[in-house]
Amino acid sequence: MSQLQDLLSPHFSTIEDHIDADPDFRASSANVQCTFALVSSDRPQEAVIVKINNGHAALSSGSATKATFGLQAKPEQWEAFFATKLVRPFQSFWGMLRVIGKDGGVEVIGDQTEFGRNARIWRIVLDRARDAVHDKSVLSALAEPPDDEVLENDNVVGRYVWLDLKSCGKVKVFYETSGTGKQTLLFLHTAGSDSRQYHSLMNNRKMRERCSMMAFDLPAHGRSSLGSKQSPQGYSLDEEGYVEVIGAVIKRLELRDVIVCGASMAGHVCLAAAIQARELGIRGSIPCEGCEHLPFTQPIYEIGGADTSLLDPERVCGMCSSTSPEYYKRQIWWQYSSQGYGVFSGDLKFYFRGWDGRGRVEKIDTGYCPVYMLTGEYDYSCTVEASNETAEKISGAKFEAMEGLGHFPLTENPKQVLPYLMRALDHIEQTRRDK
């Protein structure tokens, strides 16, 4: 018996119950028939076989050859995936694929198209299997928002404004506002998403009292229109165009002494904006999950034959912390599922290839525009180490690693990120000098 079989086989019945009780699994697997394997690379002939038949999962032991595709890893890697205390990138098989990869023993064997087409199903199976092994269930609170999330009167107000941009032409941009505080805070959304990511923080009482908050959807994202110079299947983001939009929004809304904050590609552009702080009117920067440069290493983003509105959110949610509330992770999933064709891949062109701050971030004047960088411990895309190395190159910049948070800290767990964000605002307020 393989180590993986030895770990899971005593729990087969409980795992099946956990899987079948998951409403997301029932919805995703209705009218689906497929068979995949969880494979330990040392003994592929002794795999865990998962057979999906119209909303029901059945687990058994057998050879990986019985399956259409298999998720393969070394015994010690599966042990880390099913451990009580998870460390990155073992919170998800997506993380294992991206960080460790085939050379390190993690790969998808068999039919790649079926792997992509059934991404939501095998991911749910793995999540529920891990819950069952540790006698844990999150299903009772799966769809329920936290009590403080549901407000009788929501404070976020949305409007539209027309911009004329060199990069994308005439475009109607959607923006939202909340709060009456003295500090002006402009939130920037992640790749392939929109400003709905910030509704929780924009409704938080402490944030509303301290800040006047704004967030907007980039052209061709969310509720913003496609620019007159943009082609529906030709969307691509670069640094010049990204910074241009930020500057145009600041100017059009007549914002003063703006602090910019965002995660992922928005974390990158917070650094780009800080370089041009005087031209843009930016007086503080809070880059989350950002650094000076990331190499283009993304084999898991090149799976063909699958619906990207399913595959993209599955991949990105793998970067969340396993301890973040399910409600917020589900919202991230849905927001990523609802974007325009090619928007996520177009944004990634900036995230991996279009942003390179090497030799430039050192020029940031942190007296005029203080920089406070934040990165979650579970982020395997832009790691704590990568962000810290960048912060050390910026004279006067601060960096803080965030416990229990992943690649979407401002969205996946608003309550947990709030103290970090408040410290960042304190630092900027206390250290920026007069103009």
Secondary structure by P-SEA (a helix, b strand, c coil): ccccccccccaaaaaaaaaaacaaaaaaaccccbbbbbcccccccbbbbbbbcccbbbbbbcccccccccccccaaaaaaaaccccccccccaaaaaacccccccbbbcccaaaaaaaaaaaaaaaaaaaaaaaccccccccccccccccccccccccbbbbbbcccccbbbbbbbbbbbccbbbbbbbcccccccccccccccaaaaaccbbbbbbcccccccccccccccccccccaaaaaaaaaaaaaaacccbbbbbbcaaaaaaaaaaaaacccccccbbbbccccccccccccccccccccaaaaaaaaaaccccccccaaaaaaaaaaaaccccaaaaaaaaaacccccccccccccccccbbbbbbbbcccccccaaaaaaaaaacccbbbbbbccccccccccccccaaaaaaaaaaaaaaccccc
